[in-house]
Amino acid sequence: MAPQIDVHIREVGLRDGIQNISTFLPTEAKTAWISAEFAAGVREIEVCSFVPVKLIPQFADAMDVVRHARTLQGLNVSALVPNSKGFERAVEAGVDEADYVISVSESHNKSNVRRTPDESVEDFRRIMAMRNELPPDRRPKVVAGLATAFGCTFEGKIAESAVRRLATALAEAGADELALADTVGFADPAAVRKLFAAVAQDLPGMTLHAHFHDTRGLGLANVVAALEAGVRHFDSSLGGLGGCQFAPGATGNINTEDLAFMLESMGLRTGVDVEKLVGVRGIITRGLPDEALTGSISRAGLPKGFHAARAS
């Protein structure tokens, strides 16, 4: 755990938040967003996805965005890699972390990447072999994510055994860390505690991340449940941007500003200045004026007497 940090917040708005938005967010807005969040204390940002530009034009400037992010000393720069080609581009760009995601739901995985989950595990093994052949100073950390771990729009409830089997397979393939994602908003606090505890039991010592969406209003409640299960790494999106294209009507990721406020209010140090973080929203509203942002803290403000968590 980093000094003065109890809980790590990773901003994913620049990838998960904008990947399904047809309006291109200008490169200068993306780089300004990264710089402003860094200035607010955020030290982990997923800045782009190395997907084919013809599929998601939003990331046509991925190389330029990573190049800027790497100038911010102390920022962990991560990017989504959907396959081995994407991993090659991420290594070329010089990311610190490559994120690879498999949907536990076979229907969702086939819709998303045209593979079965087991075929995606095989692809992940190839990526890890590529990573391990690189010189040590060029090897990014690789985080494997399990999407639809709590439920799927197509298939409904996902069996815990399926999540545990794939989590073990990814760990055995060499994943440095694992993330469990409630991609379409099926999770509840009891399910979160149970699943994270089960995976932690299977893989002692493995760092686990949580990726929640606020589809049915349980996003922050699920964070608290994950905290109780020992999780200390959380994804979130500024302004609550995001959502899954296969979940019509779904809201986006949990809101970064509200997450930071809740954690700091609970006495857990995030290193984030909540007031500065709220100010970053202006960059998004100017660059994406037609996109609705969520957030209780941005609407109501910080309560009188609020102060950041302090070292005990």
Secondary structure, DSSP 8 states (H G I E B T S, - for coil): --TT-SSEEEE-IIIIITTT-SS---HHHHHHHHHHHHHTT--EEEEEE---TTT-GGGTTHHHHHHHHTTSTT-EEEEE--SHHHHHHHHHHT-SEEEEEEESSHHHHHHHHSS-HHHHHHHHHHHHHHHHHS-GGG--EEEEEEETSS-BTTTBS--HHHHHHHHHHHHHTT-SEEEEEETTS---HHHHHHHHHHHHHHSTT-EEEEEEB-TTS-HHHHHHHHHHTT--EEEEBGGG----TTSTT---B-BHHHHHHHHHHTT------HHHHHHTHHHHHHH-TTS----HHHHH---TT-------
